[in-house]
Amino acid sequence: MICLETHVNPGNQVFAEIADADYVDKTGLIAAVNRTIGRKNKLTCVSRPRRFGKSYAARMLVAYYDCTCDSRALFDHRLIARTKDYLTYLNRFNVIFLDITGFISEAKCLQKSLQIVPAWIADALQDDLPEKIKGKTLNERLIRFVEDTGKQIVFVIDEWDAMIREAKDDPVAQEAYLSLLRS
């Protein structure tokens, strides 16, 4: 599998490239996600019609939370900067970013069954975790990653439901993907 994107702590460069003068400030979404941190109900699903900026929003969340970069210049002049939790969570987490459509497109391009996609996702994450993080399973390695870095993980999954749509006639692929998400 060819994978050109870093999935673990990808930084803020992509958001910096799209956050120009024409960017419509949607950083209020960050405040909504911040309110879920440390709570039992901490999953946030952003649903909007096609072409309404969900992928931009995903990149914005990555840039805001990723602990491997300094994103103050990207956010200091935006709505989120006016909230009390702005600096509390800015660049404080490990981030795992997945664009599910990229994996699906690659499988289709290579004429592979979508059943392979969950394994590719797990392999991509395994490959992106630091080599010193040991563990037999992806879950063990993620737990050790949190322990080693002392930082929790924020998962940002763009097009999380694409496997459900694209594999609508393949319950095995759907179940494998849902099992990966549950784990």
C-alpha positions in Angstrom: 0.0 0.0 0.0 1.3 3.4 -0.9 0.7 5.9 1.9 2.0 9.4 1.5 0.3 11.1 4.5 1.4 11.0 8.1 -1.5 9.9 10.2 0.0 10.4 13.7 0.6 14.1 14.6 0.5 15.4 11.0 1.1 19.0 12.1 -0.6 22.2 11.0 0.8 22.8 7.5 -2.3 21.7 5.6 -4.6 23.9 7.6 -2.1 26.8 7.3 -2.3 26.4 3.5 -6.1 26.7 3.5 -6.5 29.3 6.2 -6.0 32.3 3.9 -7.9 35.5 3.6 -10.9 33.7 2.0 -11.2 31.2 4.9 -14.6 31.4 6.7 -13.8 31.1 10.4 -15.4 27.9 11.8 -13.3 27.7 14.9 -16.4 27.8 17.0 -16.4 24.0 16.3 -13.2 23.8 18.4 -15.0 25.3 21.4 -17.7 22.7 21.0 -15.2 19.8 20.9 -13.3 21.3 23.8 -16.4 21.1 26.0 -16.4 17.3 25.5 -12.8 16.8 26.6 -12.7 14.7 29.8 -16.4 13.9 29.6 -18.1 10.5 29.2 -19.8 11.6 26.0 -16.7 12.8 24.2 -17.4 11.7 20.6 -18.3 14.5 18.2 -19.8 13.9 14.8 -19.9 16.8 12.4 -22.5 16.2 9.7 -23.2 18.7 6.9 -24.1 18.4 3.3 -21.4 17.8 0.7 -19.1 20.7 0.0 -19.8 22.4 3.3 -16.2 22.3 4.6 -16.1 19.2 6.8 -12.6 18.3 5.5 -11.4 21.8 6.2 -12.9 21.6 9.7 -11.1 18.3 10.2 -7.8 19.9 9.2 -8.5 22.8 11.5 -9.0 20.4 14.4 -5.8 18.6 13.6 -3.9 21.9 13.6 -5.4 23.1 16.8 -4.8 19.9 18.9 -1.5 18.5 17.4 1.2 18.8 20.1 4.0 18.7 17.6 3.5 22.2 16.3 2.8 25.7 17.5 -0.5 26.9 16.0 -1.0 30.2 17.8 -0.4 32.2 14.7 -3.2 30.3 13.0 -5.7 30.7 15.7 -4.9 33.9 17.8 -7.0 36.1 15.6 -10.0 33.7 15.2 -13.1 33.2 17.3 -11.7 30.3 19.3 -9.1 32.7 20.8 -11.9 34.5 22.6 -12.9 31.4 24.6 -11.6 30.6 28.1 -10.3 27.2 27.1 -8.4 28.4 24.0 -4.9 28.0 25.4 -5.9 25.1 27.7 -6.1 22.7 24.8 -4.1 24.4 22.0 -1.4 21.9 20.8 -1.8 19.7 23.8 -2.7 16.3 22.4 -1.3 13.6 20.1 -3.5 13.6 17.0 -4.4 10.7 14.8 -5.9 11.9 11.5 -7.5 9.5 9.1 -9.1 10.4 5.7 -11.0 7.2 5.0 -11.7 8.1 1.4 -8.0 8.0 0.7 -7.8 4.3 1.8 -10.9 3.5 -0.2 -9.6 5.2 -3.3 -6.4 3.4 -3.1 -8.1 0.0 -2.7 -10.3 0.7 -5.7 -7.3 2.0 -7.8 -5.5 -1.3 -7.0 -8.7 -3.3 -7.7 -8.7 -4.7 -4.2 -11.7 -5.6 -2.0 -12.7 -3.0 0.5 -12.3 -5.7 3.1 -8.6 -4.8 3.1 -9.2 -1.2 4.1 -9.4 -1.7 7.9 -6.1 -3.7 7.9 -4.5 -0.9 5.8 -5.7 1.7 8.3 -4.3 -0.3 11.2 -1.0 -0.9 9.3 -0.7 2.9 8.5 -1.1 3.8 12.1 1.4 1.1 13.2 3.9 2.5 10.6 3.4 6.1 11.9 3.9 5.3 15.6 7.5 5.7 16.8 9.4 2.5 16.6 10.3 2.6 20.3 6.6 2.2 21.2 6.3 -1.6 21.6 3.2 -3.7 21.7 1.7 -6.8 20.0 -1.5 -5.0 18.8 -2.4 -1.6 17.6 -4.3 -0.9 20.8 -1.3 -1.9 23.0 0.9 0.4 21.0 -1.6 3.3 21.2 -1.8 2.9 25.0 2.0 2.8 25.3 2.2 5.9 23.0 -0.1 7.8 25.4 2.0 6.5 28.4 5.3 7.3 26.8 4.3 10.8 25.7 2.0 11.7 28.6 -0.5 13.1 26.1 -3.9 11.7 25.3 -4.9 11.1 21.7 -7.5 13.1 19.7 -8.8 11.1 16.8 -10.0 13.1 13.7 -11.6 10.9 11.1 -12.6 12.6 7.9 -15.3 10.7 6.0 -15.7 8.2 8.8 -18.8 6.8 7.2 -17.4 6.3 3.7 -16.8 2.6 4.3 -20.4 2.2 5.2 -21.5 3.9 2.0 -18.9 2.4 -0.3 -19.1 -1.2 1.1 -22.9 -1.2 1.3 -23.1 -4.6 -0.2 -20.2 -6.0 1.7 -21.1 -6.7 5.4 -17.7 -8.3 6.1 -15.9 -5.1 5.1 -18.3 -3.0 7.1 -18.0 -5.2 10.2 -14.2 -5.2 10.0 -14.2 -1.4 9.7 -16.7 -1.0 12.6 -14.6 -3.3 14.7 -11.5 -1.2 14.0 -13.4 1.9 15.1 -14.8 0.3 18.2 -11.3 -0.8 19.3 
